[in-house]
Amino acid sequence: MHVLEPVERVPVVLLPGTEVKDPAVAEQITNPRCWESGVPPAPKAAPSTSARKAKTA
């Protein structure tokens, strides 16, 4: 399976048996036959990384 590394956008080859821990990589794998169970792992909620602070009224 060929995907792009999400930060550096370089090609990465995933071989059978490779554990995919990064949700950004997992969402690139759209063929269900690539997953052992036939279903990709559920995405985990990512913490907010916004640098802005909310304005007070």
Residue, then its C-alpha position, 0 to 999 in steps of 0.5 A: m500500500h502506498v500512502l503519503e506521510p501526513v507531515e512531510r508529504v513523502p511517499v511511504v510503503l506499508l507492507p502487509g502486517t504493518e500497524v497503522k497508528d496515525p489516523a491521517v495515514a489510516e484515512q488514506i487507506t480506502n480499500p477495505r481489503c487492506w484491513e484485517s477485519g475489512v473495516p478501518p480503525a475508528p478515528k480518535a478525537a484529536p485535541s484542539t490545537s488552535a493557537r487563538k484564544a476565545k474573545t471574552a464578551 
